[in-house]
Amino acid sequence: MSEQAKLFDLTLTEEQRITREMMKKFSEVQLRAISRDADEAGEAPEGFYNKTMELGLSLIPIPEEVGGAGIPRSPVSNMLNAEDLGKGDMSLALGAVTPLAFINTVIDNGTKEQQEAFLSPFIAEEFVPATIALMEPRATFEPSELQTSAVKEGDVYVINGVKSMVLLGDSAQQILVIAEENGTAAGYVVPAGTEGLGIENEKNMGLHAVNTSKVTLDNVKVPVINKLGSEEQPFDLERLLDLSRLGVCAMSLGCAEAMLEYVTEYVNERVAFGEPISHRQSVAFMVANIAIELEAMRLMVYRAASRAEQGLDFHREAYLAQVICAEKAMEIGNNGVQLLGGHGFIREHMVELWYRNLRSVGVLEGAACI
C-alpha cells in the first residue's frame, strides 16, 4: 500500500458541513434543553422522537423502491451526526438513532423482499421505534458466543433466550433478535406482541432518558422469512458490532466535548483565594488532559469510519476506537466531576449526568449501528 493510500482526509464535504450545522442546532435546542428533565423523568418527553424525524435519519438509507430516499449510506456522515447529537444528550441521541441501527442492519443482511417487508413502516411521517437485541445478562457475555438460540421447526423459527440493555425495548414495533442456529449467528425480526415475548424495564446507572429493557424470549415463533442471513449470505455480525461501536464512540465524542466546554468555562469563572482556579497548574493540566484525550479518541473514531466509508477492512480500527473511548470517556467524565469539586456531586450541574452516560461506552454492544 502506498503512503498516500494510508492517509485519510478530515475535510468535510459541503453537504456534511451544512448537515453538521443543522445537527448542532437541533442538538442544542431540542436535546440539551430537555436533557436534565428527561433524565429525571426516566423517559423522553412526549413527542420528542417525532421531532427527530425532521433530521431524516431513518428515511435517508431506505431504498427508493421501498419508498425511502435511497441515498448511498455514508458511515462518516452517520458518525458525524452521532457525534453532534451526543453533544446534546447521549441518552436521547441513542434513542433517536436506534431505529436507524435496525434499518442499516436489515439493509446489510436482508434480501429485497425482506427490506420491503420490514422497512416500509419507516417511511411514515411519525417516529417508528425499532431496535436490536444483542447483549445478554451475564458477566462473561461475548457477542460471538450467544446463548439465545433459534431452532427451525417447519416454516417457523422457535427462539429462546434472554437479552439485556435493549434500547427502546418497551416501545419497539420490531425487535431484531441476534441468536444462534447450530452455532451460527443470525438476526430474527420479532414483532411486538408476539406470543412468548416478555419485556421488563431495567434501571441502570446512566442512560435514563432512553428506556433500556430486559427481553425474554420463551418459545417465540417467527416465520422463516423473518430470519436475516443464509448459507449463501451469512449474517454479518462483525460488521454490526463494528459499526455499532463506532456509533456509540461517536456519541461519546460529543458528550466529552460538552464536558470540556463546560469545565473550561467553570474553572475560568470559579474564583478561589482571589483568582480563577484555572490559574492552578493541577486544574489547568486536568483540563488540558481532557482536551488531549478527546482529540485522540476523535482521530481513532474518524479513521475507522473513514475506512468503513472506503469499503476497506475496519474491524481492527473499530475495536481500537472502542477500547480508547471506553477508557478515556470514563476518565473524562470522572475528571469533569472532580474539576467542579463539591458542585460536581450535585445535580445543579450537568457533569454528573454526563459522567453517568459516558460510562455506558464500555458496556453497550449493537446499540447504534451507523
Secondary structure, 3 states (H helix, E strand, C coil): CCCHHHCCCCCCCHHHHHHHHHHHHHHHHHHHHHHHHHHHHCCCCCCHHHHHHHHCCCCCCCCHHHCCCCCCCCHHHHHHHHHHHHHHCHHHHHHHHHHHHHHHHHHHHCCHHHHHHHHHHHHCCCCCCEEEECCCCCCCCCCCCCCCEEEEECCEEEEEEEEEEEECCCCCCEEEEEEEECCEEEEEEEECCCCCEEEEECCCCCCCCCCEEEEEEEEEEEEHHHEECCCCCCCCHHHHHHHHHHHHHHHHHHHHHHHHHHHHHHHHHCEECCEEHHHCHHHHHHHHHHHHHHHHHHHHHHHHHHHHHCCCCCHHHHHHHHHHHHHHHHHHHHHHHHHCHHHHHCCCCCHHHHHHHHHHHHCCCCCCCC
